[in-house]
Amino acid sequence: MVIPVQFLCRALRTVGLVLFYYVFSIGITFYNKWLMKGFHFPLFMTLVHLTIIFCLSAFTRYALQCCSGKQRVMLGWSDYIYKVAPTALATVLDIGLSNWSFLFITISLYTMTKSSAVLFILLFSLVFKLEESNPFLIVVVLLISGGLFMFTYESTQFNLEGFVMVLLASFIGGIRWTLTQVLMQKAELGLQNPIDTMYHLQPLMFLGLFPLFLYNEGLSLCTSEKLFRVSELAPLLYSLSTLALGGALAFGLGFSEFLLVSRTSSLTLSIAGIFKEVCTLLLAAEFLGDKMTLLNWLGFIVCLLGISLHVGLKTYYSKGKAHLVRQLPCKEGPDIELPLLHREEEEEMYDEDEEQEILH
């Protein structure tokens, strides 16, 4: 009777962690779209989110340090500028363009286009020799790109400007996650814990996005009645509270991803991500009125087949290796998503000290 009880507890824990991840991942997608309807300053919103994530990361690092008694990693200026800055710049451009696109496109088109990020991740992984070349990757590329073409073909809600933004964000996202994997695999930097990675990335991300914000939104924001020219206190508090909510969702998304992987496996996150896309499209069609034809749905299914094949190949080849490597995530959500330590179920040899920090 012991084994079934343990299996049931483990299954319930996995389901709970997946649902916890869904709340933040799906929630922040609909939050961004909802906020952009009345608050047309996506770059300023991103800057606020970066600030909130930095503050929450700093508080979490302090709490972990107090509980464990261990000093947290603090990079020197040389490593910070030359090794962290490229990752921070790619990350903030990916996030900024993704948030900006919500001014123009629907959630369904965003979700489908963002799924193409796996193509660019594969491309740059091959360039940086983080992936081994495989003939099946051609099938993966054809399925995902073909599905994306079918989804956007003769779409009644297609917007070229927003589509180009998301596609460019996906391209930069491929660079982002490749650089992130390289960054986290450098043991001498000590950034294996995503809380430490978030803490070090946010300031450079803020500085990288701030000039673009000043050029595109600075003057219009200063003259907007949403914040600086507000005549009453209530609208100002409403705007600040909604922006703070997004920052909390962004931080929770990264933490829930890490928690899901650390307590289950990368395969669980990959499969959960596939079903998350389905849930997002269904919810967008039901509550936001996103229109999808039969050809659009077929394109979405073809794209999911390509992503599923990629996940299956990852699982198959990783089991055949003598050593375990960290894998790249297949795709990410719309706002700040964190680099994860990907592994299969047998990788439960996670460092005991890190597990104690997570439990705290």
N, C-alpha and C positions, 0 to 999 in steps of 0.2 A: 504493500500500500504506500510505501514511502516514495517510490518512483513516480506513480501517477500524481501524487500531491505536489511533488517538486515540479513536474512537468506543467501542471495546471497553474501553479504560482508563477512559473516563468512565462507561460503564455499570457496570463493576465497582466504581468508586468510589461511585456512587450506591447500588448495592445494599448495599455495606458500611456506608454512613452510615445507610441505612434500618434495617438489622439492628441497628446500634449504638443507634439511637433506640428500636427495639422492645424491646431488652433492658431499658432503664431504664423505659420507659413501661408495658409489660406487667408487668415485674418489680415495680414499686412498687405496682401494683394488687393483685397477689396477696400481696405482703408485708404491706400494710395489713390485708387480710382475715385473713391467717394470724396476725398479731400481736394483733389484736383478739379472737381466740378465747381467749387466756389473759391478756392485758394490757388491762384494761377502763378505760384512761385515755387516750382519744384526744386530748384537749386537751393533756395533759402531753406526749404523744408529739409533737404538733405543735410545742410550745414547744422541745423538744429539737432537732427538725429545723431550726427557724428559727435556733437558736444555731449549729448545725453549718454551715448554709449561709452564715451571716454570716462565720464563721471561714474557711471555704474561699474565699469571695468576697474577703475581705480579703487572704488569702495570694496568690490569683490576681492581684489588683490590684497587689500589691507585686512579684510576679514579672514582670508585664507592664511595670511601671514600670522595673524594673532592666534588663530586656532592651531596651526601646525608648528609655529615657532621657527619656521624656515624663511630665510630672506628670499624675496621674489627676484627674478632676473631683471637687471637694468642694463640696457645696452649702452656702449660708449658712442660718442658722436660719429666716429669713423664708420662703425658698423651700421649705425642708424641711417646715415646719409647714403652710403654706397650700396648697402644690401637690403635695407627696408624700403627706401624711397621708391624704387621702381615698382615694387608690389603695391605700395600705397597709391601711386599715381594711376596704375591700371585699375585698381579696385574702385577708386572714386569716380573715374570716368565711366566704368561699367554701371555703377549705381546711379550716377547723375543722369546719364542718358536713359536708363531704364525708367527712372521716375519722371523724367521730362516727357517721355513718349506717352504717358497716361493722359496728357492734354489732348492727344490726337486720335488714339486708337482704343478699341474695346479690350476688355480683359481676355476674351477668347483669342483674339489675334495676338495680343501680347504673350499669352501663355504658349501658344503654338510656335511663335517666332523665337521666343526665348529658349525653347527646347532644342533649337538648332545649335545652341552653344556647344553641345557635345562634339559637333563637327570640328569646331575651331580648337577645342581642347585636345582632340585627337591629333590635329595638325601640329600644334605647338608641342605636344608631348613627343611626337616623332622628331621634330626639329631639335628639341633639347635631349633626345634619347632617353626619355622617361618611359616610353612605350616601345615595345618590340613590333616591327612591321609584321603584318598578318594579312593574308589575302581576304579573310572574312571582313576586314575593316572596309573594303571596297563595297561590300554588300550593305554594311551599316550606313555608309555615307550615301549610297544610292537610295536606301529606304527613307532616311531622314530628309534628305533634300527633295526627293520625290513627293513625300507626304507634305512637306512645307509648300511645294508648288501647287499641289491639289487643294490645300487648305485656302490659299490666297487667290486661286484662280476664280475670276468672276465673282469675288466676294462683294456683297452689297455694302458692307461696312468697312471696306478697305481704305486706308489712308496712307499714301506713299510716304509722306514726311515722317509720320510716326513709325511706319514699317522700317524705314531706313535707319531711324534712331535705334530701334530695338536690334536690328541686324548688326549695326555697328557696335552696340553694347555687347552682343553675343561674341563678336569677333574679339573685342577687347577683353571680354570675360575669359576667352581661351588663353590669352596671354596672362591674365590675372591669376587663374587657378594653376597654371604651369609655374609661374614665379612663386606662388604661394607654397606649392608643394616643395620646390627647391628650398625656399626659405625655412620651412618647418622641418625639413630633413637635415638641415645643418645643425648637428648636435651641439656644436660649440656656441651657437647663439642662444640655446636654451628656450626657444619659443615653441616647444611642442604643445604646451597648454594654450588653447585658443583664447583664454582670458588674457594671458600675457601678450598674445599676438594682437588682440583687439586694442589693448592699452597702448601698444607701440605704434600701431597703424593710424589711429584716429587723428593725432595732431598733423601728420604729414598729409593725410587725406583732406583735412580741413584747409590747410594752406594751398594744396593743389587745386581745390575747387573754388576757393574764394575769389581769385581774379576773374574766372568765368562768370561767377555770380555778380560781381560788380559790373561787368560789361553788359550782361544780358538783363539783369533784374534789379540792379542797385537803385537806379533813378525811379523806376516804376514802383518799387517797394516803398521808397521813402515818401512817395506821394499817394500811397494807397491808404484807404480808410480801414483796411484790415488790421493794421498795426500802428504805424507812426502818426497817422492823421485821424486816429479814432476819436470820436467825440464823447463816447460813453465808456465806462469801465467794463460793463458786461461783455460787449463784443471782443474787447481786448483779452479778457480772461478766457473767453471761449476759444479764441485763436491759439492762445498759449497752451491751453489744456489739450486741445486736439493735436498740436504739434508734439507735446510731451507724450501723449499716448502712442504716437508713431515711434518715438524713440524707444519707449519701453517695449513695444512689439518687436522692433529691430533687434534689440538686445536679447529678448526672449527667444527669438528665432535662432540666433547663433547658439545660445546656451542649450536649447532643446535639441538641436542637431547634434551637438557634442555629447549630450547626455544619452541620446538614442544610440549613437555609435559606440560609446564607451560601455554601455550596458548590454548591447546586443551585438550587431555587426554592421559592416558597410553594406552587405547584401540586403539587410533589413531596410536600411535607409534608401537604397536604390529602388527596391520594390515599392516602398511606401511613397517615394517620389513619383513613380509612375501612376499609382492610383490617385495621388494628390492632384495630378494634372486632369484626370478624368473628373474628379469632384469639383475642381475649379471651373471647368467648362460647363458642367451641368448646373452648378449654382449660378454662373453668369447668364446662362440661357434662361434659367427659371426666374431669377430675381431682377436682373438688369436688362432683360430683353435682347440679349445678344442673339443675332440671327445666324443660323448655320444651316447650309443646305446639305443634302445627302453627300455631295462630292466633298464638302468640307469635312464631314464626319469620317468619310473614307480616308481622306488625307491624314486626319488626326490618328486614325487606327494604324495606317502605314508607318507614320512617324513613331508611334509607340512600339511597333514591332521592331523597328531599327534600334530604338533605345533598349528594348528588352534583350535583343540579340547582343548588344554591346555589354549589358550587365552579365548575361550568361557567359560570354567569352571571358570576361574578367574573372568570373568565379571559377571557370574551368581551368584557365591557365595559371591562376594564382595557386590552386591546389596542387598543380604539378611542379611547383617550384620548391626548392629546398629551403629557401629563405623567404620571409614575408616582406612585402614592400607596401608602402603607403600608396593608396590609389587616389585618383582624382575623382571628385564628384561628377556625376553625369550632367547635372544642371542645377541651377540654383533659383531661389525665389527672387522677387522683385526688389527687395531692398537689401540690407547688409546681411550677407550670408558668409559663414566663417569656414576657413579651411579645416578639414577634419582628418583625423587619423583613421584611415580606412583599413579594415581588416575583415577576415572571415570569422566564422563562429569559433574555430579552434584557437583564435588569438586571445583567449581569456587569461593570458599570462600578463595582464596589464600591471604596471608597477603599483605596488601596494600603497605607497605614499600618495600617488595621484588619485587612487580610488578613495582614500580617506578624505582627500580634499573635496572631491565631488560630493561625497556623502554629507560632509559639513555644509 
